[in-house]
Amino acid sequence: MSDSIGRRLEKYTEKRPQEVLLVNVQIGDVEDQIAIFKGFSSSLMNPTASDPDVPVLPEAAKITSIDRLASPYNPAAPRYIQKDLTWEDMQLLLSEVAV
């Protein structure tokens, strides 16, 4: 069984701990922005379950864009590596780190 999209993105940040991913998603009628860093995900706009086994990025979510930032993440002064990546763009980066 293959990993979920959210788990793949978490594994990517485990392999590239110098990066933070900001994932903009649409979940039904609700927009969300999810920060992923060193293998952990957290919603920046909605409550995040305290149980790490509850996925922050559900399978039904539609990724609208992904930003790669240098860590540590400072919302007041973000340091972007790349902005507005599509899921297709991100898949190339995932394959570079074998995720």
N, CA, C and O atoms as a GROMACS GRO file, in nm:
protein
  396
    1MET      N    1   0.084  -0.118   0.000
    1MET     CA    2   0.000   0.000   0.000
    1MET      C    3   0.089   0.124   0.000
    1MET      O    4   0.185   0.132   0.077
    2SER      N    5   0.057   0.219  -0.085
    2SER     CA    6   0.141   0.339  -0.095
    2SER      C    7   0.105   0.440   0.013
    2SER      O    8  -0.006   0.439   0.067
    3ASP      N    9   0.201   0.526   0.044
    3ASP     CA   10   0.180   0.630   0.143
    3ASP      C   11   0.084   0.736   0.090
    3ASP      O   12   0.074   0.757  -0.031
    4SER      N   13   0.016   0.802   0.182
    4SER     CA   14  -0.072   0.912   0.144
    4SER      C   15   0.013   1.031   0.098
    4SER      O   16   0.134   1.034   0.121
    5ILE      N   17  -0.051   1.126   0.033
    5ILE     CA   18   0.019   1.246  -0.011
    5ILE      C   19   0.080   1.318   0.108
    5ILE      O   20   0.195   1.360   0.104
    6GLY      N   21   0.001   1.332   0.215
    6GLY     CA   22   0.051   1.400   0.335
    6GLY      C   23   0.173   1.331   0.392
    6GLY      O   24   0.270   1.396   0.431
    7ARG      N   25   0.170   1.199   0.398
    7ARG     CA   26   0.284   1.124   0.453
    7ARG      C   27   0.406   1.137   0.364
    7ARG      O   28   0.518   1.147   0.414
    8ARG      N   29   0.386   1.139   0.233
    8ARG     CA   30   0.499   1.157   0.140
    8ARG      C   31   0.564   1.294   0.160
    8ARG      O   32   0.687   1.306   0.159
    9LEU      N   33   0.482   1.398   0.179
    9LEU     CA   34   0.537   1.532   0.202
    9LEU      C   35   0.612   1.538   0.335
    9LEU      O   36   0.715   1.603   0.346
   10GLU      N   37   0.559   1.469   0.436
   10GLU     CA   38   0.629   1.463   0.565
   10GLU      C   39   0.764   1.394   0.550
   10GLU      O   40   0.864   1.441   0.604
   11LYS      N   41   0.768   1.283   0.476
   11LYS     CA   42   0.894   1.212   0.454
   11LYS      C   43   0.994   1.300   0.380
   11LYS      O   44   1.114   1.296   0.407
   12TYR      N   45   0.944   1.379   0.285
   12TYR     CA   46   1.030   1.473   0.212
   12TYR      C   47   1.100   1.567   0.310
   12TYR      O   48   1.221   1.589   0.300
   13THR      N   49   1.024   1.623   0.404
   13THR     CA   50   1.085   1.717   0.499
   13THR      C   51   1.176   1.648   0.601
   13THR      O   52   1.262   1.712   0.661
   14GLU      N   53   1.157   1.518   0.621
   14GLU     CA   54   1.252   1.443   0.703
   14GLU      C   55   1.386   1.434   0.632
   14GLU      O   56   1.492   1.442   0.695
   15LYS      N   57   1.380   1.416   0.500
   15LYS     CA   58   1.503   1.404   0.422
   15LYS      C   59   1.565   1.539   0.390
   15LYS      O   60   1.685   1.547   0.360
   16ARG      N   61   1.486   1.646   0.395
   16ARG     CA   62   1.534   1.782   0.372
   16ARG      C   63   1.492   1.871   0.489
   16ARG      O   64   1.405   1.957   0.475
   17PRO      N   65   1.555   1.850   0.606
   17PRO     CA   66   1.513   1.923   0.726
   17PRO      C   67   1.541   2.073   0.721
   17PRO      O   68   1.495   2.147   0.807
   18GLN      N   69   1.616   2.116   0.621
   18GLN     CA   70   1.642   2.259   0.606
   18GLN      C   71   1.527   2.331   0.536
   18GLN      O   72   1.533   2.452   0.514
   19GLU      N   73   1.422   2.255   0.501
   19GLU     CA   74   1.307   2.311   0.430
   19GLU      C   75   1.179   2.298   0.510
   19GLU      O   76   1.161   2.205   0.588
   20VAL      N   77   1.091   2.395   0.489
   20VAL     CA   78   0.955   2.392   0.540
   20VAL      C   79   0.864   2.399   0.417
   20VAL      O   80   0.888   2.477   0.325
   21LEU      N   81   0.762   2.317   0.416
   21LEU     CA   82   0.664   2.323   0.308
   21LEU      C   83   0.538   2.390   0.361
   21LEU      O   84   0.487   2.354   0.467
   22LEU      N   85   0.487   2.488   0.286
   22LEU     CA   86   0.356   2.546   0.314
   22LEU      C   87   0.264   2.499   0.203
   22LEU      O   88   0.280   2.537   0.087
   23VAL      N   89   0.169   2.416   0.240
   23VAL     CA   90   0.080   2.354   0.142
   23VAL      C   91  -0.056   2.420   0.152
   23VAL      O   92  -0.122   2.414   0.256
   24ASN      N   93  -0.099   2.482   0.043
   24ASN     CA   94  -0.231   2.544   0.036
   24ASN      C   95  -0.326   2.443  -0.025
   24ASN      O   96  -0.302   2.390  -0.133
   25VAL      N   97  -0.437   2.416   0.047
   25VAL     CA   98  -0.530   2.313   0.004
   25VAL      C   99  -0.674   2.363   0.012
   25VAL      O  100  -0.706   2.460   0.080
   26GLN      N  101  -0.757   2.293  -0.061
   26GLN     CA  102  -0.902   2.313  -0.057
   26GLN      C  103  -0.960   2.181  -0.009
   26GLN      O  104  -0.940   2.077  -0.073
   27ILE      N  105  -1.032   2.184   0.102
   27ILE     CA  106  -1.096   2.063   0.156
   27ILE      C  107  -1.246   2.092   0.155
   27ILE      O  108  -1.298   2.156   0.247
   28GLY      N  109  -1.314   2.044   0.053
   28GLY     CA  110  -1.454   2.080   0.035
   28GLY      C  111  -1.465   2.229   0.009
   28GLY      O  112  -1.406   2.280  -0.086
   29ASP      N  113  -1.539   2.299   0.094
   29ASP     CA  114  -1.555   2.444   0.081
   29ASP      C  115  -1.456   2.521   0.168
   29ASP      O  116  -1.459   2.644   0.172
   30VAL      N  117  -1.368   2.450   0.237
   30VAL     CA  118  -1.277   2.512   0.334
   30VAL      C  119  -1.135   2.518   0.279
   30VAL      O  120  -1.081   2.418   0.232
   31GLU      N  121  -1.075   2.638   0.286
   31GLU     CA  122  -0.934   2.652   0.250
   31GLU      C  123  -0.850   2.630   0.375
   31GLU      O  124  -0.893   2.660   0.486
   32ASP      N  125  -0.732   2.578   0.355
   32ASP     CA  126  -0.641   2.556   0.467
   32ASP      C  127  -0.498   2.576   0.418
   32ASP      O  128  -0.469   2.562   0.300
   33GLN      N  129  -0.411   2.608   0.511
   33GLN     CA  130  -0.268   2.614   0.482
   33GLN      C  131  -0.201   2.526   0.587
   33GLN      O  132  -0.221   2.544   0.707
   34ILE      N  133  -0.123   2.432   0.538
   34ILE     CA  134  -0.059   2.334   0.625
   34ILE      C  135   0.092   2.351   0.618
   34ILE      O  136   0.150   2.352   0.509
   35ALA      N  137   0.154   2.364   0.733
   35ALA     CA  138   0.299   2.370   0.742
   35ALA      C  139   0.350   2.229   0.770
   35ALA      O  140   0.299   2.158   0.856
   36ILE      N  141   0.453   2.189   0.693
   36ILE     CA  142   0.514   2.057   0.712
   36ILE      C  143   0.663   2.078   0.732
   36ILE      O  144   0.730   2.140   0.649
   37PHE      N  145   0.714   2.026   0.845
   37PHE     CA  146   0.854   2.048   0.881
   37PHE      C  147   0.904   1.929   0.961
   37PHE      O  148   0.841   1.887   1.058
   38LYS      N  149   1.016   1.875   0.920
   38LYS     CA  150   1.082   1.761   0.986
   38LYS      C  151   0.985   1.647   1.016
   38LYS      O  152   0.988   1.588   1.124
   39GLY      N  153   0.899   1.618   0.918
   39GLY     CA  154   0.812   1.502   0.930
   39GLY      C  155   0.680   1.526   1.002
   39GLY      O  156   0.606   1.430   1.024
   40PHE      N  157   0.649   1.649   1.040
   40PHE     CA  158   0.526   1.678   1.111
   40PHE      C  159   0.445   1.782   1.036
   40PHE      O  160   0.500   1.874   0.974
   41SER      N  161   0.313   1.766   1.041
   41SER     CA  162   0.221   1.859   0.974
   41SER      C  163   0.136   1.930   1.077
   41SER      O  164   0.100   1.874   1.180
   42SER      N  165   0.105   2.057   1.046
   42SER     CA  166   0.018   2.135   1.134
   42SER      C  167  -0.060   2.234   1.050
   42SER      O  168  -0.004   2.302   0.964
   43SER      N  169  -0.189   2.242   1.075
   43SER     CA  170  -0.271   2.340   1.006
   43SER      C  171  -0.243   2.478   1.064
   43SER      O  172  -0.234   2.494   1.186
   44LEU      N  173  -0.230   2.577   0.977
   44LEU     CA  174  -0.210   2.714   1.022
   44LEU      C  175  -0.342   2.790   1.030
   44LEU      O  176  -0.344   2.904   1.078
   45MET      N  177  -0.451   2.729   0.982
   45MET     CA  178  -0.579   2.800   0.978
   45MET      C  179  -0.692   2.728   1.052
   45MET      O  180  -0.795   2.788   1.082
   46ASN      N  181  -0.674   2.602   1.081
   46ASN     CA  182  -0.776   2.521   1.146
   46ASN      C  183  -0.713   2.439   1.258
   46ASN      O  184  -0.591   2.421   1.260
   47PRO      N  185  -0.794   2.389   1.351
   47PRO     CA  186  -0.738   2.307   1.459
   47PRO      C  187  -0.667   2.183   1.404
   47PRO      O  188  -0.710   2.124   1.304
   48THR      N  189  -0.558   2.146   1.469
   48THR     CA  190  -0.483   2.026   1.434
   48THR      C  191  -0.501   1.926   1.548
   48THR      O  192  -0.483   1.960   1.664
   49ALA      N  193  -0.535   1.804   1.514
   49ALA     CA  194  -0.553   1.699   1.615
   49ALA      C  195  -0.422   1.676   1.689
   49ALA      O  196  -0.314   1.683   1.630
   50SER      N  197  -0.431   1.649   1.817
   50SER     CA  198  -0.310   1.622   1.896
   50SER      C  199  -0.254   1.483   1.868
   50SER      O  200  -0.139   1.455   1.900
   51ASP      N  201  -0.335   1.396   1.809
   51ASP     CA  202  -0.292   1.261   1.774
   51ASP      C  203  -0.219   1.264   1.640
   51ASP      O  204  -0.280   1.295   1.538
   52PRO      N  205  -0.088   1.234   1.637
   52PRO     CA  206  -0.013   1.240   1.511
   52PRO      C  207  -0.059   1.139   1.406
   52PRO      O  208  -0.021   1.150   1.290
   53ASP      N  209  -0.141   1.040   1.446
   53ASP     CA  210  -0.192   0.943   1.350
   53ASP      C  211  -0.313   0.995   1.272
   53ASP      O  212  -0.355   0.934   1.174
   54VAL      N  213  -0.369   1.109   1.317
   54VAL     CA  214  -0.481   1.170   1.245
   54VAL      C  215  -0.422   1.260   1.137
   54VAL      O  216  -0.353   1.356   1.169
   55PRO      N  217  -0.446   1.230   1.009
   55PRO     CA  218  -0.384   1.307   0.902
   55PRO      C  219  -0.434   1.452   0.899
   55PRO      O  220  -0.554   1.477   0.907
   56VAL      N  221  -0.342   1.545   0.888
   56VAL     CA  222  -0.376   1.686   0.876
   56VAL      C  223  -0.419   1.715   0.732
   56VAL      O  224  -0.504   1.800   0.708
   57LEU      N  225  -0.360   1.643   0.638
   57LEU     CA  226  -0.392   1.658   0.496
   57LEU      C  227  -0.474   1.537   0.452
   57LEU      O  228  -0.418   1.433   0.419
   58PRO      N  229  -0.609   1.551   0.451
   58PRO     CA  230  -0.690   1.435   0.413
   58PRO      C  231  -0.676   1.402   0.265
   58PRO      O  232  -0.641   1.488   0.184
   59GLU      N  233  -0.703   1.277   0.231
   59GLU     CA  234  -0.691   1.231   0.093
   59GLU      C  235  -0.782   1.310  -0.001
   59GLU      O  236  -0.751   1.325  -0.120
   60ALA      N  237  -0.895   1.359   0.050
   60ALA     CA  238  -0.990   1.432  -0.034
   60ALA      C  239  -0.947   1.577  -0.061
   60ALA      O  240  -1.012   1.647  -0.138
   61ALA      N  241  -0.839   1.621   0.001
   61ALA     CA  242  -0.794   1.759  -0.016
   61ALA      C  243  -0.738   1.780  -0.157
   61ALA      O  244  -0.676   1.690  -0.215
   62LYS      N  245  -0.762   1.899  -0.210
   62LYS     CA  246  -0.707   1.936  -0.340
   62LYS      C  247  -0.595   2.037  -0.315
   62LYS      O  248  -0.620   2.146  -0.264
   63ILE      N  249  -0.473   2.000  -0.351
   63ILE     CA  250  -0.359   2.090  -0.332
   63ILE      C  251  -0.367   2.200  -0.438
   63ILE      O  252  -0.372   2.172  -0.558
   64THR      N  253  -0.370   2.326  -0.392
   64THR     CA  254  -0.376   2.438  -0.486
   64THR      C  255  -0.237   2.493  -0.515
   64THR      O  256  -0.212   2.541  -0.625
   65SER      N  257  -0.147   2.487  -0.416
   65SER     CA  258  -0.007   2.527  -0.438
   65SER      C  259   0.078   2.484  -0.320
   65SER      O  260   0.028   2.459  -0.210
   66ILE      N  261   0.208   2.476  -0.345
   66ILE     CA  262   0.304   2.442  -0.240
   66ILE      C  263   0.419   2.540  -0.250
   66ILE      O  264   0.472   2.567  -0.358
   67ASP      N  265   0.458   2.595  -0.134
   67ASP     CA  266   0.574   2.683  -0.125
   67ASP      C  267   0.683   2.611  -0.047
   67ASP      O  268   0.656   2.548   0.056
   68ARG      N  269   0.806   2.622  -0.096
   68ARG     CA  270   0.922   2.569  -0.024
   68ARG      C  271   0.993   2.688   0.041
   68ARG      O  272   1.024   2.787  -0.025
   69LEU      N  273   1.018   2.677   0.171
   69LEU     CA  274   1.084   2.784   0.245
   69LEU      C  275   1.203   2.729   0.320
   69LEU      O  276   1.209   2.610   0.353
   70ALA      N  277   1.298   2.817   0.347
   70ALA     CA  278   1.413   2.780   0.428
   70ALA      C  279   1.372   2.782   0.575
   70ALA      O  280   1.298   2.870   0.619
   71SER      N  281   1.419   2.684   0.650
   71SER     CA  282   1.390   2.683   0.793
   71SER      C  283   1.502   2.758   0.867
   71SER      O  284   1.613   2.766   0.815
   72PRO      N  285   1.476   2.813   0.981
   72PRO     CA  286   1.348   2.809   1.051
   72PRO      C  287   1.247   2.902   0.986
   72PRO      O  288   1.283   3.006   0.929
   73TYR      N  289   1.120   2.864   0.996
   73TYR     CA  290   1.012   2.941   0.935
   73TYR      C  291   0.977   3.059   1.025
   73TYR      O  292   0.947   3.041   1.143
   74ASN      N  293   0.981   3.177   0.968
   74ASN     CA  294   0.941   3.298   1.039
   74ASN      C  295   0.831   3.363   0.957
   74ASN      O  296   0.859   3.418   0.850
   75PRO      N  297   0.704   3.357   1.003
   75PRO     CA  298   0.595   3.411   0.924
   75PRO      C  299   0.611   3.561   0.895
   75PRO      O  300   0.558   3.610   0.795
   76ALA      N  301   0.682   3.632   0.979
   76ALA     CA  302   0.702   3.776   0.957
   76ALA      C  303   0.806   3.803   0.848
   76ALA      O  304   0.804   3.909   0.786
   77ALA      N  305   0.896   3.708   0.825
   77ALA     CA  306   1.001   3.726   0.723
   77ALA      C  307   1.034   3.592   0.658
   77ALA      O  308   1.144   3.539   0.678
   78PRO      N  309   0.939   3.535   0.582
   78PRO     CA  310   0.965   3.404   0.520
   78PRO      C  311   1.075   3.413   0.415
   78PRO      O  312   1.086   3.512   0.342
   79ARG      N  313   1.157   3.307   0.410
   79ARG     CA  314   1.264   3.298   0.310
   79ARG      C  315   1.227   3.189   0.210
   79ARG      O  316   1.248   3.070   0.234
   80TYR      N  317   1.171   3.232   0.098
   80TYR     CA  318   1.122   3.138  -0.002
   80TYR      C  319   1.236   3.079  -0.086
   80TYR      O  320   1.327   3.149  -0.128
   81ILE      N  321   1.226   2.948  -0.108
   81ILE     CA  322   1.314   2.878  -0.201
   81ILE      C  323   1.242   2.871  -0.336
   81ILE      O  324   1.302   2.900  -0.440
   82GLN      N  325   1.115   2.833  -0.332
   82GLN     CA  326   1.028   2.828  -0.451
   82GLN      C  327   0.886   2.855  -0.407
   82GLN      O  328   0.845   2.814  -0.298
   83LYS      N  329   0.809   2.925  -0.491
   83LYS     CA  330   0.669   2.956  -0.460
   83LYS      C  331   0.577   2.898  -0.566
   83LYS      O  332   0.616   2.878  -0.681
   84ASP      N  333   0.455   2.871  -0.524
   84ASP     CA  334   0.346   2.831  -0.612
   84ASP      C  335   0.376   2.707  -0.696
   84ASP      O  336   0.344   2.702  -0.815
   85LEU      N  337   0.438   2.607  -0.634
   85LEU     CA  338   0.458   2.480  -0.703
   85LEU      C  339   0.325   2.407  -0.716
   85LEU      O  340   0.240   2.415  -0.627
   86THR      N  341   0.307   2.336  -0.825
   86THR     CA  342   0.192   2.249  -0.840
   86THR      C  343   0.226   2.113  -0.778
   86THR      O  344   0.341   2.086  -0.744
   87TRP      N  345   0.123   2.028  -0.764
   87TRP     CA  346   0.148   1.893  -0.715
   87TRP      C  347   0.241   1.819  -0.810
   87TRP      O  348   0.325   1.741  -0.766
   88GLU      N  349   0.226   1.843  -0.941
   88GLU     CA  350   0.312   1.779  -1.040
   88GLU      C  351   0.458   1.823  -1.022
   88GLU      O  352   0.549   1.740  -1.032
   89ASP      N  353   0.480   1.953  -0.996
   89ASP     CA  354   0.616   2.002  -0.969
   89ASP      C  355   0.674   1.934  -0.846
   89ASP      O  356   0.790   1.892  -0.845
   90MET      N  357   0.592   1.922  -0.742
   90MET     CA  358   0.639   1.864  -0.616
   90MET      C  359   0.672   1.717  -0.633
   90MET      O  360   0.764   1.667  -0.567
   91GLN      N  361   0.601   1.648  -0.718
   91GLN     CA  362   0.629   1.505  -0.739
   91GLN      C  363   0.771   1.484  -0.793
   91GLN      O  364   0.834   1.383  -0.760
   92LEU      N  365   0.820   1.576  -0.874
   92LEU     CA  366   0.959   1.567  -0.922
   92LEU      C  367   1.057   1.577  -0.806
   92LEU      O  368   1.155   1.503  -0.801
   93LEU      N  369   1.030   1.667  -0.712
   93LEU     CA  370   1.118   1.682  -0.596
   93LEU      C  371   1.108   1.558  -0.505
   93LEU      O  372   1.208   1.515  -0.447
   94LEU      N  373   0.988   1.503  -0.493
   94LEU     CA  374   0.972   1.381  -0.412
   94LEU      C  375   1.054   1.267  -0.472
   94LEU      O  376   1.115   1.189  -0.398
   95SER      N  377   1.054   1.256  -0.603
   95SER     CA  378   1.131   1.148  -0.666
   95SER      C  379   1.281   1.169  -0.649
   95SER      O  380   1.357   1.072  -0.644
   96GLU      N  381   1.325   1.296  -0.641
   96GLU     CA  382   1.469   1.322  -0.619
   96GLU      C  383   1.518   1.265  -0.487
   96GLU      O  384   1.634   1.225  -0.476
   97VAL      N  385   1.430   1.262  -0.386
   97VAL     CA  386   1.469   1.208  -0.255
   97VAL      C  387   1.410   1.070  -0.231
   97VAL      O  388   1.411   1.021  -0.118
   98ALA      N  389   1.359   1.007  -0.337
   98ALA     CA  390   1.307   0.870  -0.333
   98ALA      C  391   1.192   0.854  -0.234
   98ALA      O  392   1.190   0.761  -0.154
   99VAL      N  393   1.096   0.946  -0.242
   99VAL     CA  394   0.976   0.937  -0.156
   99VAL      C  395   0.857   0.915  -0.246
   99VAL      O  396   0.744   0.904  -0.197
   0.00000   0.00000   0.00000
